[in-house]
Amino acid sequence: MAKAPGTGAIQADVYKKGGKALTARLHQMFLLMWEQETIPQRNQRNFHHTSVQA
């Protein structure tokens, strides 16, 4: 399965192979980042931030 260069998207087959354990771990990681409003230094280059203004 090909993906566009430069995207940070996780492919669907990775989720399928990782199952519930991967989904739970990713959820924990994203929730922690949301609560702390930070991205770990080692991951900053992998995340794209867009602001949503109300």
N, CA, C, O and CB atoms as a CASP TS submission, in Angstrom:
PFRMAT TS
TARGET T0000
AUTHOR 0000-0000-0000
METHOD Language model
MODEL 1
PARENT N/A
ATOM      1  N   MET     1       0.849  -1.169   0.000  1.00  0.00           N
ATOM      2  CA  MET     1       0.000   0.000   0.000  1.00  0.00           C
ATOM      3  C   MET     1       0.896   1.235   0.000  1.00  0.00           C
ATOM      4  O   MET     1       1.763   1.370   0.864  1.00  0.00           O
ATOM      5  CB  MET     1      -0.967  -0.004   1.222  1.00  0.00           C
ATOM      6  N   ALA     2       0.700   2.122  -0.946  1.00  0.00           N
ATOM      7  CA  ALA     2       1.506   3.328  -1.064  1.00  0.00           C
ATOM      8  C   ALA     2       0.881   4.462  -0.269  1.00  0.00           C
ATOM      9  O   ALA     2      -0.325   4.499  -0.024  1.00  0.00           O
ATOM     10  CB  ALA     2       1.666   3.731  -2.533  1.00  0.00           C
ATOM     11  N   LYS     3       1.746   5.380   0.121  1.00  0.00           N
ATOM     12  CA  LYS     3       1.235   6.577   0.766  1.00  0.00           C
ATOM     13  C   LYS     3       1.980   7.779   0.226  1.00  0.00           C
ATOM     14  O   LYS     3       3.103   7.657  -0.262  1.00  0.00           O
ATOM     15  CB  LYS     3       1.370   6.488   2.301  1.00  0.00           C
ATOM     16  N   ALA     4       1.366   8.916   0.313  1.00  0.00           N
ATOM     17  CA  ALA     4       1.963  10.134  -0.221  1.00  0.00           C
ATOM     18  C   ALA     4       3.202  10.506   0.580  1.00  0.00           C
ATOM     19  O   ALA     4       3.211  10.372   1.803  1.00  0.00           O
ATOM     20  CB  ALA     4       0.948  11.290  -0.208  1.00  0.00           C
ATOM     21  N   PRO     5       4.259  10.976  -0.103  1.00  0.00           N
ATOM     22  CA  PRO     5       5.465  11.384   0.611  1.00  0.00           C
ATOM     23  C   PRO     5       5.173  12.540   1.556  1.00  0.00           C
ATOM     24  O   PRO     5       4.423  13.459   1.229  1.00  0.00           O
ATOM     25  CB  PRO     5       6.564  11.776  -0.377  1.00  0.00           C
ATOM     26  N   GLY     6       5.774  12.476   2.721  1.00  0.00           N
ATOM     27  CA  GLY     6       5.643  13.574   3.659  1.00  0.00           C
ATOM     28  C   GLY     6       4.458  13.488   4.604  1.00  0.00           C
ATOM     29  O   GLY     6       4.356  14.299   5.524  1.00  0.00           O
ATOM     30  N   THR     7       3.569  12.543   4.409  1.00  0.00           N
ATOM     31  CA  THR     7       2.437  12.446   5.332  1.00  0.00           C
ATOM     32  C   THR     7       2.868  11.689   6.577  1.00  0.00           C
ATOM     33  O   THR     7       3.742  10.823   6.527  1.00  0.00           O
ATOM     34  CB  THR     7       1.224  11.747   4.659  1.00  0.00           C
ATOM     35  N   GLY     8       2.248  12.027   7.679  1.00  0.00           N
ATOM     36  CA  GLY     8       2.540  11.344   8.925  1.00  0.00           C
ATOM     37  C   GLY     8       1.454  10.357   9.289  1.00  0.00           C
ATOM     38  O   GLY     8       1.393   9.880  10.422  1.00  0.00           O
ATOM     39  N   ALA     9       0.600  10.053   8.335  1.00  0.00           N
ATOM     40  CA  ALA     9      -0.544   9.190   8.600  1.00  0.00           C
ATOM     41  C   ALA     9      -0.111   7.760   8.891  1.00  0.00           C
ATOM     42  O   ALA     9       0.832   7.241   8.294  1.00  0.00           O
ATOM     43  CB  ALA     9      -1.503   9.214   7.423  1.00  0.00           C
ATOM     44  N   ILE    10      -0.812   7.150   9.806  1.00  0.00           N
ATOM     45  CA  ILE    10      -0.597   5.738  10.096  1.00  0.00           C
ATOM     46  C   ILE    10      -1.536   4.959   9.193  1.00  0.00           C
ATOM     47  O   ILE    10      -2.741   5.210   9.168  1.00  0.00           O
ATOM     48  CB  ILE    10      -0.841   5.402  11.620  1.00  0.00           C
ATOM     49  N   GLN    11      -0.987   4.031   8.466  1.00  0.00           N
ATOM     50  CA  GLN    11      -1.788   3.272   7.508  1.00  0.00           C
ATOM     51  C   GLN    11      -2.745   2.327   8.227  1.00  0.00           C
ATOM     52  O   GLN    11      -2.467   1.857   9.331  1.00  0.00           O
ATOM     53  CB  GLN    11      -0.880   2.483   6.557  1.00  0.00           C
ATOM     54  N   ALA    12      -3.865   2.061   7.586  1.00  0.00           N
ATOM     55  CA  ALA    12      -4.912   1.218   8.167  1.00  0.00           C
ATOM     56  C   ALA    12      -4.402  -0.171   8.526  1.00  0.00           C
ATOM     57  O   ALA    12      -4.807  -0.730   9.545  1.00  0.00           O
ATOM     58  CB  ALA    12      -6.076   1.098   7.205  1.00  0.00           C
ATOM     59  N   ASP    13      -3.515  -0.740   7.701  1.00  0.00           N
ATOM     60  CA  ASP    13      -3.032  -2.091   7.994  1.00  0.00           C
ATOM     61  C   ASP    13      -2.209  -2.132   9.281  1.00  0.00           C
ATOM     62  O   ASP    13      -2.144  -3.174   9.933  1.00  0.00           O
ATOM     63  CB  ASP    13      -2.197  -2.614   6.828  1.00  0.00           C
ATOM     64  N   VAL    14      -1.586  -1.025   9.653  1.00  0.00           N
ATOM     65  CA  VAL    14      -0.849  -0.967  10.915  1.00  0.00           C
ATOM     66  C   VAL    14      -1.827  -1.078  12.082  1.00  0.00           C
ATOM     67  O   VAL    14      -1.570  -1.804  13.042  1.00  0.00           O
ATOM     68  CB  VAL    14      -0.022   0.347  11.015  1.00  0.00           C
ATOM     69  N   TYR    15      -2.945  -0.360  12.000  1.00  0.00           N
ATOM     70  CA  TYR    15      -3.970  -0.467  13.036  1.00  0.00           C
ATOM     71  C   TYR    15      -4.512  -1.890  13.120  1.00  0.00           C
ATOM     72  O   TYR    15      -4.706  -2.421  14.213  1.00  0.00           O
ATOM     73  CB  TYR    15      -5.114   0.518  12.764  1.00  0.00           C
ATOM     74  N   LYS    16      -4.753  -2.499  11.975  1.00  0.00           N
ATOM     75  CA  LYS    16      -5.309  -3.853  11.950  1.00  0.00           C
ATOM     76  C   LYS    16      -4.359  -4.848  12.596  1.00  0.00           C
ATOM     77  O   LYS    16      -4.786  -5.693  13.383  1.00  0.00           O
ATOM     78  CB  LYS    16      -5.615  -4.278  10.516  1.00  0.00           C
ATOM     79  N   LYS    17      -3.074  -4.757  12.269  1.00  0.00           N
ATOM     80  CA  LYS    17      -2.085  -5.687  12.818  1.00  0.00           C
ATOM     81  C   LYS    17      -1.842  -5.440  14.302  1.00  0.00           C
ATOM     82  O   LYS    17      -1.596  -6.378  15.060  1.00  0.00           O
ATOM     83  CB  LYS    17      -0.770  -5.570  12.053  1.00  0.00           C
ATOM     84  N   GLY    18      -1.912  -4.172  14.717  1.00  0.00           N
ATOM     85  CA  GLY    18      -1.666  -3.825  16.117  1.00  0.00           C
ATOM     86  C   GLY    18      -2.836  -4.130  17.027  1.00  0.00           C
ATOM     87  O   GLY    18      -2.669  -4.334  18.230  1.00  0.00           O
ATOM     88  N   GLY    19      -4.006  -4.159  16.449  1.00  0.00           N
ATOM     89  CA  GLY    19      -5.208  -4.503  17.199  1.00  0.00           C
ATOM     90  C   GLY    19      -5.541  -3.535  18.319  1.00  0.00           C
ATOM     91  O   GLY    19      -5.144  -2.369  18.309  1.00  0.00           O
ATOM     92  N   LYS    20      -6.278  -4.055  19.279  1.00  0.00           N
ATOM     93  CA  LYS    20      -6.751  -3.228  20.392  1.00  0.00           C
ATOM     94  C   LYS    20      -5.605  -2.716  21.259  1.00  0.00           C
ATOM     95  O   LYS    20      -5.691  -1.621  21.815  1.00  0.00           O
ATOM     96  CB  LYS    20      -7.725  -4.016  21.248  1.00  0.00           C
ATOM     97  N   ALA    21      -4.537  -3.495  21.377  1.00  0.00           N
ATOM     98  CA  ALA    21      -3.403  -3.066  22.203  1.00  0.00           C
ATOM     99  C   ALA    21      -2.763  -1.805  21.633  1.00  0.00           C
ATOM    100  O   ALA    21      -2.458  -0.874  22.378  1.00  0.00           O
ATOM    101  CB  ALA    21      -2.355  -4.189  22.308  1.00  0.00           C
ATOM    102  N   LEU    22      -2.558  -1.767  20.324  1.00  0.00           N
ATOM    103  CA  LEU    22      -1.978  -0.588  19.686  1.00  0.00           C
ATOM    104  C   LEU    22      -2.923   0.602  19.799  1.00  0.00           C
ATOM    105  O   LEU    22      -2.497   1.711  20.120  1.00  0.00           O
ATOM    106  CB  LEU    22      -1.657  -0.874  18.211  1.00  0.00           C
ATOM    107  N   THR    23      -4.189   0.372  19.537  1.00  0.00           N
ATOM    108  CA  THR    23      -5.172   1.448  19.614  1.00  0.00           C
ATOM    109  C   THR    23      -5.209   2.040  21.021  1.00  0.00           C
ATOM    110  O   THR    23      -5.256   3.260  21.175  1.00  0.00           O
ATOM    111  CB  THR    23      -6.566   0.936  19.214  1.00  0.00           C
ATOM    112  N   ALA    24      -5.189   1.202  22.033  1.00  0.00           N
ATOM    113  CA  ALA    24      -5.214   1.673  23.420  1.00  0.00           C
ATOM    114  C   ALA    24      -3.961   2.478  23.747  1.00  0.00           C
ATOM    115  O   ALA    24      -4.044   3.519  24.399  1.00  0.00           O
ATOM    116  CB  ALA    24      -5.346   0.488  24.387  1.00  0.00           C
ATOM    117  N   ARG    25      -2.812   2.006  23.304  1.00  0.00           N
ATOM    118  CA  ARG    25      -1.547   2.710  23.582  1.00  0.00           C
ATOM    119  C   ARG    25      -1.509   4.060  22.878  1.00  0.00           C
ATOM    120  O   ARG    25      -1.094   5.056  23.470  1.00  0.00           O
ATOM    121  CB  ARG    25      -0.341   1.854  23.140  1.00  0.00           C
ATOM    122  N   LEU    26      -1.936   4.101  21.630  1.00  0.00           N
ATOM    123  CA  LEU    26      -1.974   5.370  20.901  1.00  0.00           C
ATOM    124  C   LEU    26      -2.939   6.343  21.573  1.00  0.00           C
ATOM    125  O   LEU    26      -2.653   7.535  21.686  1.00  0.00           O
ATOM    126  CB  LEU    26      -2.384   5.141  19.432  1.00  0.00           C
ATOM    127  N   HIS    27      -4.073   5.831  22.013  1.00  0.00           N
ATOM    128  CA  HIS    27      -5.049   6.675  22.702  1.00  0.00           C
ATOM    129  C   HIS    27      -4.429   7.284  23.959  1.00  0.00           C
ATOM    130  O   HIS    27      -4.592   8.477  24.216  1.00  0.00           O
ATOM    131  CB  HIS    27      -6.313   5.862  23.064  1.00  0.00           C
ATOM    132  N   GLN    28      -3.722   6.474  24.741  1.00  0.00           N
ATOM    133  CA  GLN    28      -3.063   6.978  25.945  1.00  0.00           C
ATOM    134  C   GLN    28      -2.065   8.081  25.597  1.00  0.00           C
ATOM    135  O   GLN    28      -2.020   9.119  26.258  1.00  0.00           O
ATOM    136  CB  GLN    28      -2.351   5.834  26.685  1.00  0.00           C
ATOM    137  N   MET    29      -1.276   7.851  24.564  1.00  0.00           N
ATOM    138  CA  MET    29      -0.262   8.817  24.162  1.00  0.00           C
ATOM    139  C   MET    29      -0.899  10.132  23.713  1.00  0.00           C
ATOM    140  O   MET    29      -0.471  11.205  24.138  1.00  0.00           O
ATOM    141  CB  MET    29       0.603   8.239  23.040  1.00  0.00           C
ATOM    142  N   PHE    30      -1.919  10.056  22.856  1.00  0.00           N
ATOM    143  CA  PHE    30      -2.567  11.268  22.360  1.00  0.00           C
ATOM    144  C   PHE    30      -3.291  12.014  23.487  1.00  0.00           C
ATOM    145  O   PHE    30      -3.285  13.244  23.521  1.00  0.00           O
ATOM    146  CB  PHE    30      -3.554  10.918  21.240  1.00  0.00           C
ATOM    147  N   LEU    31      -3.908  11.276  24.398  1.00  0.00           N
ATOM    148  CA  LEU    31      -4.593  11.901  25.526  1.00  0.00           C
ATOM    149  C   LEU    31      -3.600  12.648  26.413  1.00  0.00           C
ATOM    150  O   LEU    31      -3.878  13.768  26.843  1.00  0.00           O
ATOM    151  CB  LEU    31      -5.349  10.845  26.345  1.00  0.00           C
ATOM    152  N   LEU    32      -2.464  12.050  26.686  1.00  0.00           N
ATOM    153  CA  LEU    32      -1.436  12.696  27.493  1.00  0.00           C
ATOM    154  C   LEU    32      -0.934  13.966  26.815  1.00  0.00           C
ATOM    155  O   LEU    32      -0.765  14.997  27.466  1.00  0.00           O
ATOM    156  CB  LEU    32      -0.271  11.734  27.747  1.00  0.00           C
ATOM    157  N   MET    33      -0.698  13.891  25.518  1.00  0.00           N
ATOM    158  CA  MET    33      -0.251  15.065  24.773  1.00  0.00           C
ATOM    159  C   MET    33      -1.318  16.153  24.817  1.00  0.00           C
ATOM    160  O   MET    33      -0.995  17.333  24.956  1.00  0.00           O
ATOM    161  CB  MET    33       0.079  14.692  23.313  1.00  0.00           C
ATOM    162  N   TRP    34      -2.570  15.772  24.700  1.00  0.00           N
ATOM    163  CA  TRP    34      -3.679  16.731  24.735  1.00  0.00           C
ATOM    164  C   TRP    34      -3.736  17.422  26.102  1.00  0.00           C
ATOM    165  O   TRP    34      -3.845  18.645  26.185  1.00  0.00           O
ATOM    166  CB  TRP    34      -5.027  16.020  24.432  1.00  0.00           C
ATOM    167  N   GLU    35      -3.660  16.619  27.176  1.00  0.00           N
ATOM    168  CA  GLU    35      -3.758  17.169  28.523  1.00  0.00           C
ATOM    169  C   GLU    35      -2.581  18.078  28.861  1.00  0.00           C
ATOM    170  O   GLU    35      -2.763  19.114  29.500  1.00  0.00           O
ATOM    171  CB  GLU    35      -3.846  16.045  29.534  1.00  0.00           C
ATOM    172  N   GLN    36      -1.382  17.700  28.440  1.00  0.00           N
ATOM    173  CA  GLN    36      -0.184  18.483  28.742  1.00  0.00           C
ATOM    174  C   GLN    36       0.046  19.607  27.735  1.00  0.00           C
ATOM    175  O   GLN    36       0.879  20.488  27.951  1.00  0.00           O
ATOM    176  CB  GLN    36       1.028  17.576  28.779  1.00  0.00           C
ATOM    177  N   GLU    37      -0.692  19.566  26.648  1.00  0.00           N
ATOM    178  CA  GLU    37      -0.552  20.538  25.566  1.00  0.00           C
ATOM    179  C   GLU    37       0.886  20.618  25.062  1.00  0.00           C
ATOM    180  O   GLU    37       1.399  21.694  24.752  1.00  0.00           O
ATOM    181  CB  GLU    37      -1.016  21.913  26.032  1.00  0.00           C
ATOM    182  N   THR    38       1.518  19.454  24.990  1.00  0.00           N
ATOM    183  CA  THR    38       2.883  19.374  24.480  1.00  0.00           C
ATOM    184  C   THR    38       3.032  18.143  23.602  1.00  0.00           C
ATOM    185  O   THR    38       2.237  17.204  23.661  1.00  0.00           O
ATOM    186  CB  THR    38       3.903  19.338  25.638  1.00  0.00           C
ATOM    187  N   ILE    39       4.069  18.180  22.792  1.00  0.00           N
ATOM    188  CA  ILE    39       4.449  17.029  21.978  1.00  0.00           C
ATOM    189  C   ILE    39       5.867  16.669  22.392  1.00  0.00           C
ATOM    190  O   ILE    39       6.734  17.543  22.405  1.00  0.00           O
ATOM    191  CB  ILE    39       4.345  17.334  20.421  1.00  0.00           C
ATOM    192  N   PRO    40       6.132  15.407  22.731  1.00  0.00           N
ATOM    193  CA  PRO    40       7.486  15.025  23.113  1.00  0.00           C
ATOM    194  C   PRO    40       8.497  15.462  22.046  1.00  0.00           C
ATOM    195  O   PRO    40       8.229  15.355  20.850  1.00  0.00           O
ATOM    196  CB  PRO    40       7.570  13.507  23.336  1.00  0.00           C
ATOM    197  N   GLN    41       9.644  15.947  22.484  1.00  0.00           N
ATOM    198  CA  GLN    41      10.666  16.477  21.579  1.00  0.00           C
ATOM    199  C   GLN    41      10.984  15.503  20.445  1.00  0.00           C
ATOM    200  O   GLN    41      11.115  15.917  19.294  1.00  0.00           O
ATOM    201  CB  GLN    41      11.938  16.796  22.356  1.00  0.00           C
ATOM    202  N   ARG    42      11.106  14.224  20.759  1.00  0.00           N
ATOM    203  CA  ARG    42      11.483  13.243  19.735  1.00  0.00           C
ATOM    204  C   ARG    42      10.394  13.055  18.671  1.00  0.00           C
ATOM    205  O   ARG    42      10.667  12.534  17.590  1.00  0.00           O
ATOM    206  CB  ARG    42      11.790  11.902  20.393  1.00  0.00           C
ATOM    207  N   ASN    43       9.165  13.478  18.976  1.00  0.00           N
ATOM    208  CA  ASN    43       8.059  13.300  18.038  1.00  0.00           C
ATOM    209  C   ASN    43       7.659  14.577  17.317  1.00  0.00           C
ATOM    210  O   ASN    43       6.806  14.529  16.431  1.00  0.00           O
ATOM    211  CB  ASN    43       6.875  12.754  18.760  1.00  0.00           C
ATOM    212  N   GLN    44       8.241  15.708  17.664  1.00  0.00           N
ATOM    213  CA  GLN    44       7.778  16.973  17.117  1.00  0.00           C
ATOM    214  C   GLN    44       7.859  17.035  15.603  1.00  0.00           C
ATOM    215  O   GLN    44       6.995  17.644  14.973  1.00  0.00           O
ATOM    216  CB  GLN    44       8.567  18.093  17.702  1.00  0.00           C
ATOM    217  N   ARG    45       8.846  16.438  15.010  1.00  0.00           N
ATOM    218  CA  ARG    45       8.962  16.515  13.551  1.00  0.00           C
ATOM    219  C   ARG    45       7.913  15.650  12.847  1.00  0.00           C
ATOM    220  O   ARG    45       7.712  15.790  11.641  1.00  0.00           O
ATOM    221  CB  ARG    45      10.362  16.087  13.115  1.00  0.00           C
ATOM    222  N   ASN    46       7.253  14.773  13.574  1.00  0.00           N
ATOM    223  CA  ASN    46       6.264  13.873  12.985  1.00  0.00           C
ATOM    224  C   ASN    46       4.835  14.395  13.067  1.00  0.00           C
ATOM    225  O   ASN    46       3.928  13.804  12.482  1.00  0.00           O
ATOM    226  CB  ASN    46       6.338  12.542  13.656  1.00  0.00           C
ATOM    227  N   PHE    47       4.624  15.492  13.782  1.00  0.00           N
ATOM    228  CA  PHE    47       3.278  16.005  13.976  1.00  0.00           C
ATOM    229  C   PHE    47       3.100  17.334  13.271  1.00  0.00           C
ATOM    230  O   PHE    47       3.988  18.187  13.281  1.00  0.00           O
ATOM    231  CB  PHE    47       2.970  16.151  15.457  1.00  0.00           C
ATOM    232  N   HIS    48       1.947  17.496  12.665  1.00  0.00           N
ATOM    233  CA  HIS    48       1.581  18.753  12.022  1.00  0.00           C
ATOM    234  C   HIS    48       0.479  19.376  12.864  1.00  0.00           C
ATOM    235  O   HIS    48      -0.509  18.723  13.200  1.00  0.00           O
ATOM    236  CB  HIS    48       1.119  18.539  10.528  1.00  0.00           C
ATOM    237  N   HIS    49       0.660  20.627  13.194  1.00  0.00           N
ATOM    238  CA  HIS    49      -0.307  21.302  14.060  1.00  0.00           C
ATOM    239  C   HIS    49      -1.099  22.325  13.258  1.00  0.00           C
ATOM    240  O   HIS    49      -0.530  23.151  12.543  1.00  0.00           O
ATOM    241  CB  HIS    49       0.404  21.984  15.251  1.00  0.00           C
ATOM    242  N   THR    50      -2.395  22.259  13.385  1.00  0.00           N
ATOM    243  CA  THR    50      -3.248  23.292  12.806  1.00  0.00           C
ATOM    244  C   THR    50      -4.162  23.801  13.899  1.00  0.00           C
ATOM    245  O   THR    50      -4.768  23.014  14.627  1.00  0.00           O
ATOM    246  CB  THR    50      -4.068  22.751  11.589  1.00  0.00           C
ATOM    247  N   SER    51      -4.263  25.091  14.016  1.00  0.00           N
ATOM    248  CA  SER    51      -5.131  25.695  15.025  1.00  0.00           C
ATOM    249  C   SER    51      -6.557  25.748  14.516  1.00  0.00           C
ATOM    250  O   SER    51      -6.806  26.003  13.338  1.00  0.00           O
ATOM    251  CB  SER    51      -4.643  27.107  15.399  1.00  0.00           C
ATOM    252  N   VAL    52      -7.476  25.506  15.410  1.00  0.00           N
ATOM    253  CA  VAL    52      -8.892  25.636  15.093  1.00  0.00           C
ATOM    254  C   VAL    52      -9.412  26.770  15.959  1.00  0.00           C
ATOM    255  O   VAL    52      -9.382  26.696  17.187  1.00  0.00           O
ATOM    256  CB  VAL    52      -9.689  24.286  15.342  1.00  0.00           C
ATOM    257  N   GLN    53      -9.882  27.802  15.317  1.00  0.00           N
ATOM    258  CA  GLN    53     -10.371  28.966  16.043  1.00  0.00           C
ATOM    259  C   GLN    53     -11.893  28.960  16.035  1.00  0.00           C
ATOM    260  O   GLN    53     -12.516  28.751  14.995  1.00  0.00           O
ATOM    261  CB  GLN    53      -9.823  30.276  15.426  1.00  0.00           C
ATOM    262  N   ALA    54     -12.484  29.191  17.198  1.00  0.00           N
ATOM    263  CA  ALA    54     -13.949  29.210  17.302  1.00  0.00           C
ATOM    264  C   ALA    54     -14.499  30.562  16.922  1.00  0.00           C
ATOM    265  O   ALA    54     -15.712  30.766  16.949  1.00  0.00           O
ATOM    266  CB  ALA    54     -14.398  28.849  18.715  1.00  0.00           C
TER
END
